[in-house]
Amino acid sequence: MNESEWISLRHAAEILGVHPATVRNWADKGDLPSRRTPGGHRRFRKTDLMNYAASQGELQPLELQVIIQNALGQARMQVSGGDLGAQPWYAALTEDTRSRMRGMGVRTLEAIRKYLAQGAPDELLQSAVALGSEYAAALTKNDLALPDAVRGYLYFTDFVVNSVLTWSEITPTRNSPAEWVTLLRQVNTYMNTLLLSIIEYYHAE
């Protein structure tokens, strides 16, 4: 048995973008295979995590499914119990604006997935421009200054980049290093286009 293939409960939760208690519950129900160490600690196999993540939806290819799911899970964890509440820019948002941001965040992740799945065509970058304008309109209505709008944007887009890097590390044999680099560049192209749209909207106000 290759011990390097088995990881801890906390690491499994980080990969799937959910709380450790959720992973434990999936294992207890038999939905997610696991084993116990002699000390009674749970261990999960990386390939089982990938298969489980893929089974939760029909989006393809697999890497895009789990990367976006992971990013969304990280964002939800920060909203529910992370350090998000300590961020000054977040504290300045009304509850209505926060709710709109959550919905737009899900739409943005789906737009990124679609962009990547179709080979990152330039015409799909228009969706990033439209989303950027929509973000900026909501934030200016909340009287959030541009620097704080950018801080909030970068806070959440880090989750997408972190997800790509995480999966490139734990599944190196599924894609070549060049393919992972290309994927990361495509993600950055989309996110940078969206960010520029936000900035341009603010400057036009």
PAZAPA-4460 file (N, C-alpha, C; in steps of 0.05 Angstrom, whole numbers, plus 32768, in hexadecimal, padded with zeros to 4 digits):
% residues 205
    n_x    n_y    n_z   ca_x   ca_y   ca_z    c_x    c_y    c_z   seq   type   mol
   8011   7FE8   8000   8000   8000   8000   8012   8019   8000     1      M     A
   800C   802B   7FEE   801C   8044   7FEC   8011   8058   7FFF     2      N     A
   8020   805D   8015   8017   806F   802A   8014   808B   8021     3      E     A
   8023   8093   800C   8022   80AE   8002   8007   80B5   7FF5     4      S     A
   7FF8   809F   7FEE   7FDD   80A3   7FE2   7FC8   80A9   7FF7     5      E     A
   7FCE   80A5   8010   7FBA   80A9   8025   7FC0   80C3   8035     6      W     A
   7FAB   80D2   8039   7FAE   80EC   8046   7F9A   80EF   805E     7      I     A
   7F9F   8103   806E   7F8F   8107   8086   7F73   8111   8080     8      S     A
   7F62   8111   8094   7F47   811B   8092   7F48   8139   808C     9      L     A
   7F59   8148   8099   7F5A   8165   8094   7F64   816B   8078    10      R     A
   7F78   815C   806F   7F82   8161   8054   7F6C   815A   803F    11      H     A
   7F5D   8144   8044   7F47   813C   8032   7F32   8152   8031    12      A     A
   7F2C   815E   8048   7F18   8173   8049   7F22   818C   8039    13      A     A
   7F3C   8192   803B   7F47   81A9   802C   7F45   81A4   800E    14      E     A
   7F4A   818C   8006   7F4A   8185   7FE9   7F2D   8187   7FDE    15      I     A
   7F1A   817D   7FEE   7EFE   817D   7FE5   7EF0   8198   7FEA    16      L     A
   7EFD   81AA   7FFA   7EF2   81C4   7FFF   7EDA   81C3   8012    17      G     A
   7EDA   81B1   8025   7EC4   81AE   8038   7ED0   81AC   8054    18      V     A
   7EBE   81AE   8068   7EC6   81AB   8084   7ECE   818E   808A    19      H     A
   7EE2   818A   809B   7EEA   816E   80A3   7ED3   815E   80AD    20      P     A
   7EC0   816A   80BB   7EA9   815B   80C5   7E98   8150   80AE    21      A     A
   7E97   815E   8098   7E88   8155   8080   7E95   813C   8074    22      T     A
   7EB0   813D   8072   7EBF   8125   8068   7EBB   810E   807B    23      V     A
   7EBC   8113   8094   7EB8   80FD   80A8   7E9C   80F1   80A5    24      R     A
   7E88   8102   80A0   7E6D   80F8   809D   7E6A   80E7   8084    25      N     A
   7E77   80F0   806E   7E76   80E0   8055   7E83   80C5   8059    26      W     A
   7E99   80C5   8068   7EA7   80AB   806E   7E96   8099   807F    27      A     A
   7E89   80A5   8094   7E78   8095   80A5   7E61   8088   8096    28      D     A
   7E56   8096   8082   7E40   808B   8073   7E49   8077   805D    29      K     A
   7E64   8075   8059   7E6E   8063   8045   7E6F   806F   8029    30      G     A
   7E69   8089   8027   7E6A   8096   800D   7E87   809B   8004    31      D     A
   7E99   809F   8017   7EB5   80A5   8010   7EC7   8090   801E    32      L     A
   7ED5   807F   800F   7EE6   806A   801C   7EFC   8077   802D    33      P     A
   7F02   8069   8043   7F17   8072   8054   7F22   805A   8063    34      S     A
   7F38   805D   8071   7F42   8048   8083   7F4C   8056   809C    35      R     A
   7F52   8045   80B0   7F5B   804F   80CA   7F78   8048   80CE    36      R     A
   7F87   805A   80DA   7FA2   8054   80E2   7FA1   8044   80FC    37      T     A
   7FB8   8039   8104   7FB8   802A   811E   7FAF   803C   8136    38      P     A
   7FB3   8056   8133   7FAB   8069   8148   7F8E   8072   8146    39      G     A
   7F80   8068   8131   7F64   806E   812F   7F5E   8086   811D    40      G     A
   7F72   8092   8110   7F6D   80A9   80FF   7F65   80A1   80E3    41      H     A
   7F53   80B1   80D8   7F49   80AB   80BD   7F5E   80B2   80A8    42      R     A
   7F60   80A3   8093   7F71   80A9   807C   7F60   80A5   8062    43      R     A
   7F65   80B6   804F   7F56   80B5   8036   7F69   80B3   801F    44      F     A
   7F61   80A5   800B   7F72   80A1   7FF3   7F6B   80B7   7FDF    45      R     A
   7F80   80C3   7FD2   7F7C   80D9   7FC0   7F6A   80D2   7FA9    46      K     A
   7F6E   80BA   7F9E   7F5D   80B2   7F87   7F40   80B0   7F8F    47      T     A
   7F3A   80A7   7FA8   7F1F   80A6   7FB1   7F12   80C1   7FB3    48      D     A
   7F22   80D5   7FBC   7F18   80F0   7FBE   7F11   80FB   7FA2    49      L     A
   7F21   80F6   7F8E   7F1C   80FE   7F73   7F02   80F2   7F68    50      M     A
   7EFF   80D8   7F6D   7EE8   80C9   7F63   7ECF   80D3   7F71    51      N     A
   7ED0   80D9   7F8B   7EB9   80E3   7F99   7EB1   80FF   7F90    52      Y     A
   7EC5   8110   7F8C   7EC0   812B   7F82   7EB2   812A   7F67    53      A     A
   7EBC   8118   7F56   7EB0   8116   7F3B   7E94   810C   7F3C    54      A     A
   7E8D   80FB   7F50   7E73   80EF   7F52   7E5D   8103   7F5A    55      S     A
   7E66   811A   7F65   7E53   812E   7F6E   7E48   8140   7F58    56      Q     A
   7E51   813C   7F40   7E46   814C   7F2A   7E4E   8140   7F0F    57      G     A
   7E45   814B   7EFA   7E49   8140   7EDF   7E5C   8152   7ECF    58      E     A
   7E68   8166   7EDB   7E7A   8178   7ECC   7E93   816A   7EC5    59      L     A
   7E9E   816F   7EAE   7EB6   8162   7EA5   7EC8   8178   7E99    60      Q     A
   7EE2   8174   7E97   7EF1   815D   7EA1   7EF3   815D   7EC0    61      P     A
   7EFD   8147   7ECA   7EFD   8143   7EE7   7F0C   8159   7EF6    62      L     A
   7F23   8161   7EEC   7F33   8175   7EFB   7F23   818F   7EFE    63      E     A
   7F15   8197   7EEA   7F06   81B1   7EEC   7EEF   81AE   7F00    64      L     A
   7EE3   8197   7F00   7ECD   8192   7F14   7ED7   8196   7F30    65      Q     A
   7EED   8188   7F37   7EF6   8188   7F52   7F04   81A3   7F5A    66      V     A
   7F11   81AF   7F46   7F1D   81C9   7F4C   7F08   81DE   7F53    67      I     A
   7EF3   81DF   7F44   7EDE   81F3   7F49   7ECF   81EC   7F63    68      I     A
   7ECA   81D2   7F67   7EBD   81CA   7F7F   7ECD   81D1   7F98    69      Q     A
   7EE8   81CD   7F95   7EFA   81D3   7FAB   7EF9   81F1   7FB1    70      N     A
   7EFB   8202   7F9C   7EFB   821F   7FA0   7EE1   8228   7FAD    71      A     A
   7ECB   821D   7FA4   7EB1   8225   7FAF   7EAF   821C   7FCC    72      L     A
   7EB9   8205   7FD2   7EB9   81FB   7FEE   7ECA   820D   8000    73      G     A
   7EE1   8215   7FF7   7EF2   8227   8007   7EE4   8241   800D    74      Q     A
   7ED7   824C   7FF8   7EC9   8266   7FFC   7EB2   8263   8010    75      A     A
   7EA3   824D   800E   7E8D   8249   8021   7E97   8245   803D    76      R     A
   7EAE   8238   8041   7EB9   8235   805B   7EC1   824F   8067    77      M     A
   7ECC   8261   8057   7ED4   827B   8061   7EBC   828C   8068    78      Q     A
   7EA7   828A   8059   7E8F   8299   805F   7E82   828F   8079    79      V     A
   7E82   8274   807D   7E75   8269   8095   7E85   8269   80AE    80      S     A
   7EA0   8269   80AC   7EAF   8267   80C5   7ECC   826E   80C3    81      G     A
   7ED5   827A   80AC   7EF1   8281   80A9   7EF7   829D   80B3    82      G     A
   7F0C   82A9   80A8   7F14   82C4   80B1   7F07   82DA   80A1    83      D     A
   7EF3   82D3   8090   7EE6   82E7   807F   7EDA   82FE   808F    84      L     A
   7ECE   82F8   80A5   7EC1   830D   80B5   7ED4   8321   80C0    85      G     A
   7EEE   831A   80C1   7F02   832D   80CB   7F0D   8340   80B5    86      A     A
   7F04   833C   809D   7F0D   834C   8087   7EFE   8367   8086    87      Q     A
   7F0B   837E   8088   7EFD   8398   8088   7EEA   839C   8070    88      P     A
   7EF4   8393   8058   7EE3   8397   8040   7EC9   8387   8042    89      W     A
   7ECB   836F   804E   7EB3   835F   8051   7EA0   836A   8065    90      Y     A
   7EAB   8375   807B   7E9A   8381   8090   7E8B   8399   8085    91      A     A
   7E95   83A6   8070   7E88   83BE   8065   7E71   83B7   8053    92      A     A
   7E6E   839E   804C   7E58   8395   803A   7E3E   8391   8049    93      L     A
   7E28   8399   803D   7E0E   8393   8048   7E08   8376   8044    94      T     A
   7DF4   836B   8053   7DED   834F   8050   7DE2   834A   8034    95      E     A
   7DD4   835D   8029   7DCA   8359   800E   7DE1   8357   7FFA    96      D     A
   7DF5   8368   7FFD   7E0C   8366   7FEB   7E1B   834C   7FEE    97      T     A
   7E1E   8343   8007   7E2C   832A   800C   7E1D   8313   7FFE    98      R     A
   7E03   8313   8000   7DF3   82FE   7FF3   7DF7   82FF   7FD5    99      S     A
   7DF7   8317   7FCA   7DFB   8319   7FAD   7E17   830F   7FA5   100      R     A
   7E2B   8315   7FB6   7E46   830C   7FB0   7E49   82EE   7FB0   101      M     A
   7E3A   82E1   7FC3   7E3B   82C4   7FC4   7E30   82B8   7FAB   102      R     A
   7E19   82C2   7FA2   7E0D   82B8   7F8A   7E1F   82BC   7F71   103      G     A
   7E2B   82D4   7F70   7E3C   82DA   7F59   7E56   82CA   7F5A   104      M     A
   7E5F   82C3   7F72   7E76   82B2   7F75   7E72   8297   7F68   105      G     A
   7E5B   828B   7F6D   7E54   8271   7F62   7E53   8273   7F43   106      V     A
   7E47   8289   7F39   7E45   828D   7F1C   7E61   8291   7F10   107      R     A
   7E72   829F   7F1E   7E8D   82A3   7F14   7E9D   8289   7F12   108      T     A
   7E9B   8278   7F26   7EA9   825F   7F25   7E9F   824D   7F0E   109      L     A
   7E85   824E   7F0A   7E79   823E   7EF4   7E83   824A   7ED9   110      E     A
   7E85   8264   7ED7   7E8E   8271   7EBF   7EAB   826A   7EB9   111      A     A
   7EBB   8268   7ECE   7ED7   8260   7ECB   7ED9   8243   7EC2   112      I     A
   7EC9   8232   7ECE   7EC9   8216   7EC6   7EC2   8213   7EA8   113      R     A
   7EAD   8222   7EA0   7EA5   8221   7E84   7EBB   822B   7E71   114      K     A
   7EC7   8240   7E79   7EDD   824C   7E69   7EF4   8238   7E66   115      Y     A
   7EFC   822B   7E7C   7F12   8217   7E7A   7F0A   81FF   7E6B   116      L     A
   7EF1   81F5   7E6F   7EE8   81DC   7E62   7EE7   81DF   7E44   117      A     A
   7EE2   81F8   7E3B   7EE0   81FC   7E1E   7EFB   8205   7E11   118      Q     A
   7F10   8203   7E21   7F2A   8209   7E16   7F32   8226   7E18   119      G     A
   7F25   8235   7E29   7F2C   8252   7E2E   7F2A   8263   7E15   120      A     A
   7F13   8263   7E07   7F10   8274   7DEF   7F0D   8291   7DF7   121      P     A
   7F18   82A3   7DE7   7F17   82C0   7DED   7EFA   82CA   7DF0   122      D     A
   7EE8   82BF   7DE0   7ECD   82C9   7DE1   7EBF   82C5   7DFC   123      E     A
   7EC8   82B1   7E0B   7EBB   82AC   7E25   7EC6   82BF   7E3A   124      L     A
   7EDB   82CF   7E33   7EE4   82E3   7E46   7ED0   82F9   7E4A   125      L     A
   7EBD   82FB   7E37   7EA8   8310   7E3A   7E97   830B   7E53   126      Q     A
   7E95   82F1   7E5B   7E86   82EC   7E73   7E95   82F7   7E8B   127      S     A
   7EB0   82F7   7E8A   7EBF   8303   7EA0   7EBB   8321   7EA1   128      A     A
   7EBA   832E   7E8A   7EB5   834A   7E89   7E9A   8351   7E95   129      V     A
   7E86   8341   7E8E   7E6B   8346   7E98   7E69   8341   7EB6   130      A     A
   7E76   832C   7EC0   7E76   8327   7EDC   7E84   833C   7EEC   131      L     A
   7E9A   8346   7EE1   7EA9   835C   7EEE   7E98   8375   7EF1   132      G     A
   7E8A   837C   7EDD   7E78   8393   7EDE   7E62   838F   7EF3   133      S     A
   7E57   8377   7EF4   7E42   8371   7F07   7E4C   8372   7F23   134      E     A
   7E64   8367   7F28   7E71   8369   7F42   7E74   8386   7F4A   135      Y     A
   7E80   8396   7F38   7E86   83B2   7F3F   7E6D   83C2   7F44   136      A     A
   7E58   83BC   7F35   7E3F   83CB   7F38   7E34   83C6   7F54   137      A     A
   7E35   83AD   7F5D   7E2A   83A6   7F78   7E3B   83B3   7F8E   138      A     A
   7E56   83B3   7F8A   7E68   83BD   7F9E   7E67   83DC   7FA0   139      L     A
   7E65   83E9   7F89   7E63   8407   7F8A   7E49   840F   7F96   140      T     A
   7E34   8400   7F92   7E1A   8406   7F9E   7E1D   8404   7FBD   141      K     A
   7E2F   83F3   7FC6   7E34   83F0   7FE2   7E49   8404   7FEC   142      N     A
   7E52   8416   7FDA   7E66   842A   7FE1   7E81   841E   7FE9   143      D     A
   7E88   8407   7FDE   7EA2   83FB   7FE3   7EB7   8407   7FD1   144      L     A
   7ECC   8410   7FDC   7EE2   841D   7FCC   7EEF   8408   7FBB   145      A     A
   7EFC   8411   7FA5   7F09   83FF   7F92   7F1E   83EE   7F9F   146      L     A
   7F30   83F9   7FB0   7F44   83E8   7FBC   7F38   83D1   7FCC   147      P     A
   7F22   83D6   7FDA   7F15   83C1   7FEA   7F07   83AD   7FD7   148      D     A
   7EFC   83B7   7FC1   7EF0   83A5   7FAE   7F05   8391   7FA3   149      A     A
   7F1C   839B   7F9D   7F32   838A   7F93   7F3B   8377   7FA8   150      V     A
   7F3D   8380   7FC1   7F45   836E   7FD7   7F31   8357   7FDA   151      R     A
   7F18   835D   7FD8   7F04   8348   7FDA   7F06   8334   7FC3   152      G     A
   7F0A   833F   7FAB   7F0C   832E   7F94   7F24   831B   7F96   153      Y     A
   7F3B   8326   7F9D   7F53   8316   7FA0   7F50   8301   7FB6   154      L     A
   7F42   8307   7FCB   7F3E   82F5   7FE1   7F31   82DB   7FD7   155      Y     A
   7F1D   82DE   7FC6   7F0E   82C6   7FBD   7F1B   82B9   7FA5   156      F     A
   7F28   82C8   7F93   7F35   82BB   7F7C   7F4D   82AB   7F85   157      T     A
   7F58   82B0   7F9B   7F6E   829F   7FA6   7F65   8282   7FA9   158      D     A
   7F4B   827E   7FAF   7F41   8263   7FB2   7F44   8253   7F98   159      F     A
   7F3F   8260   7F82   7F40   8252   7F68   7F5D   824A   7F62   160      V     A
   7F6F   825D   7F66   7F8C   8258   7F61   7F96   8242   7F73   161      V     A
   7F8E   8243   7F8D   7F97   822F   7FA0   7F8C   8213   7F98   162      N     A
   7F74   8212   7F8E   7F69   81F9   7F86   7F78   81ED   7F6E   163      S     A
   7F7F   81FD   7F5B   7F8F   81F3   7F44   7FA9   81E8   7F4E   164      V     A
   7FB7   81F7   7F5F   7FD1   81EE   7F69   7FCF   81D5   7F7A   165      L     A
   7FB9   81D3   7F8A   7FB5   81BB   7F9A   7FB3   81A2   7F89   166      T     A
   7FA2   81A4   7F75   7F9D   818D   7F64   7FB5   8187   7F52   167      W     A
   7FC5   819A   7F4B   7FDD   8195   7F3B   7FF1   8186   7F4B   168      S     A
   7FF0   8189   7F66   8003   817C   7F78   7FFA   815F   7F7E   169      E     A
   7FE0   815B   7F82   7FD8   8140   7F8A   7FD1   812E   7F73   170      I     A
   7FCE   8139   7F5B   7FC9   8128   7F43   7FDC   812E   7F2C   171      T     A
   7FF6   812E   7F32   8009   8136   7F1D   800A   8124   7F05   172      P     A
   8001   810B   7F08   8003   80F9   7EF1   7FEC   80FB   7EDE   173      T     A
   7FD6   810A   7EE6   7FBF   810C   7ED4   7FC4   8121   7EBE   174      R     A
   7FD5   8134   7EC3   7FDC   8148   7EAF   7FF9   814E   7EB1   175      N     A
   8005   8157   7E9A   8021   815E   7E9A   8024   8179   7EA8   176      S     A
   803C   8180   7EB2   8041   819A   7EBE   8039   81B1   7EAB   177      P     A
   803E   81AE   7E91   8037   81C3   7E7E   8019   81C7   7E7D   178      A     A
   8009   81B1   7E80   7FEC   81B4   7E7F   7FE2   81C3   7E98   179      E     A
   7FEE   81BD   7EAF   7FE6   81CB   7EC7   7FED   81E9   7EC5   180      W     A
   8004   81EF   7EBA   800C   820B   7EB6   7FF8   8219   7EA4   181      V     A
   7FF1   820C   7E8E   7FDE   8218   7E7B   7FC3   821D   7E89   182      T     A
   7FBA   820A   7E99   7FA1   820D   7EA7   7FA2   8225   7EBA   183      L     A
   7FB7   8227   7EC9   7FBA   823E   7EDB   7FBB   8258   7ECC   184      L     A
   7FC8   8259   7EB6   7FC9   8271   7EA6   7FAD   8279   7E9C   185      R     A
   7F9E   8265   7E94   7F83   826A   7E8A   7F71   8275   7EA1   186      Q     A
   7F74   8269   7EB8   7F65   8273   7ED0   7F6C   8290   7ED5   187      V     A
   7F86   8296   7ED4   7F8F   82B2   7EDA   7F85   82C5   7EC4   188      N     A
   7F84   82BC   7EAB   7F7A   82CD   7E96   7F5D   82D5   7E9B   189      T     A
   7F4D   82C1   7EA3   7F30   82C7   7EA8   7F2D   82D9   7EC0   190      Y     A
   7F3B   82D3   7ED5   7F38   82E3   7EEE   7F43   82FF   7EEB   191      M     A
   7F59   8302   7EDB   7F64   831D   7ED7   7F51   832D   7EC6   192      N     A
   7F44   8321   7EB2   7F30   832F   7EA2   7F19   8339   7EB3   193      T     A
   7F10   8328   7EC5   7EFA   8330   7ED7   7F03   8347   7EE9   194      L     A
   7F1B   8346   7EF3   7F25   835B   7F05   7F28   8375   7EF6   195      L     A
   7F32   8375   7EDE   7F34   838D   7ECE   7F19   8399   7EC8   196      L     A
   7F05   8389   7EC5   7EEA   8392   7EC0   7EE0   83A1   7ED9   197      S     A
   7EE6   8397   7EF1   7EDE   83A4   7F0A   7EEB   83C0   7F0B   198      I     A
   7F05   83C0   7F06   7F14   83D9   7F08   7F09   83EE   7EF3   199      I     A
   7F04   83E5   7EDB   7EFA   83F7   7EC6   7EDF   8402   7ECD   200      E     A
   7ECE   83F2   7EDA   7EB4   83FB   7EE2   7EB7   8411   7EF7   201      Y     A
   7EC8   840D   7F0A   7ECC   8421   7F1F   7ED6   843C   7F13   202      Y     A
   7EE8   843A   7F00   7EF4   8452   7EF4   7EE0   8461   7EE3   203      H     A
   7ECC   8452   7ED9   7EB7   845F   7EC8   7EA2   846D   7ED9   204      A     A
   7EA1   8467   7EF2   7E8D   8472   7F04   7E92   8490   7F09   205      E     A
***
